[in-house]
């Protein structure tokens, strides 16, 4: 396996000067990985947007989908925390949340420790909607990855587990539920009759 594929002729970012000092060539493995991430992330996000938009019951926008993921992983988060995660102004996030509350997908409630602070949580309907949307996106992404052979998929799964552990969880200090994390131990290779999802 080649350590890194040839990057595009015009990387998104100039090489890291500190890396050049360390390696003498300005093309450290970390800088190469960072450039690949910047090139790949928009493609992955485009595939996620397409899956969310093309759901049979097109009942969520991508910002709403992201908001539900955040609230699911941060039950009791405030509106301002959700706005920060989504990259929206407080009024825009409030409008988005209002729409989800009116549809009985989210609930706003007073925080037990400070009744002036409003917290967010998913309703059962919201949980079901999020699970359905995640399943749709997962199947869409699996379909795109299905063209890869088993050894490549196993290598990708291991690399994604390392990547997942290299970045802080969504929203900062709260870790996502273990059910949503890739297992820490090495995956057993797939059998010839199994298919990765």
Long-range contacts (C-beta under 8 A, 24 or more apart in sequence): 1-155, 3-29, 4-29, 4-32, 4-33, 4-36, 5-36, 7-32, 7-35, 7-36, 7-39, 8-39, 11-35, 12-38, 12-39, 13-38, 44-141, 47-140, 47-141, 47-144, 48-137, 48-140, 48-141, 50-140, 51-136, 51-137, 51-139, 51-140, 51-141, 52-133, 52-136, 52-137, 55-132, 55-133, 55-136, 57-132, 59-129, 60-129, 60-133, 63-88, 63-96, 64-96, 64-99, 64-100, 65-130, 65-133, 67-93, 67-96, 67-97, 67-100, 67-106, 68-100, 68-105, 68-106, 68-122, 68-126, 68-129, 68-130, 68-133, 69-130, 69-134, 69-170, 70-170, 70-171, 71-106, 71-120, 71-121, 71-122, 71-126, 72-122, 72-127, 72-130, 73-169, 73-170, 73-171, 73-174, 73-176, 73-177, 73-180, 74-170, 74-171, 74-174, 75-119, 75-120, 75-121, 75-122, 76-111, 76-119, 76-120, 76-121, 77-119, 77-120, 77-171, 78-111, 78-117, 78-118, 78-119, 78-120, 79-108, 79-118, 79-120, 81-171, 82-120, 84-171, 85-170, 85-171, 100-126, 105-129, 138-197, 139-197, 142-196, 142-197, 145-196, 146-195, 146-196, 150-189, 150-190, 150-192, 150-196, 151-189, 153-190, 153-196, 154-187, 154-189, 154-190, 154-196, 157-182, 157-187, 157-196, 158-186, 158-187
